[in-house]
Amino acid sequence: MVRSAQVADAEAVGRLLRDFNAEFDEPTPGADALAERVRELLRRDEVSVLLGGDEPDGLAVLRFRPAIWTNALECHVAELYVIPDRRGRGIGRALMDAAIELARSKGSDHMDVGTGEDDVAARALYESLGFSHRAGRPDGPVNYFYERDLSSH
């Protein structure tokens, strides 16, 4: 049900990423531009992309970086997306399970993922997989994920 994307899958990945941004009214450079960028990143082994379902019906984009606090890698789930009419079939969970296993196999000891407060389904999925938005312990302070567009002043 889940497989690693290859360079030949770049067009499908580009379409899924465009659809993801369009669903949430985020700007997108378009499927072709995204496919070209994904093709380049896959060739350079700078991202790992997992595809779920038959079409494919969803994806997980993972980025790895050296950790500061340990000698391991950290894994960031940059994107997790399932086509809306295919949700509720376990594709997102299968993608996340595969992402966790891939991260472990690459030597990661930490994984993070961000989502919006309103995305209750994604938050429930992440929490059911052991992710927490609490620092250090179940009753710890709430973690916040901040972002800023650096292309403008």
Secondary structure by P-SEA (a helix, b strand, c coil): cbbbbcccaaaaaaaaaaaaaaaaccccccaaaaaaaaaaaaaaccbbbbbcccccccbbbbbbbbbccccbbbbbcccccccccccccaaaaaaaaaaaaaaaaacccbbbbbbcccaaaaaaaaaaaccccccccccccbbbbbbbbcccc
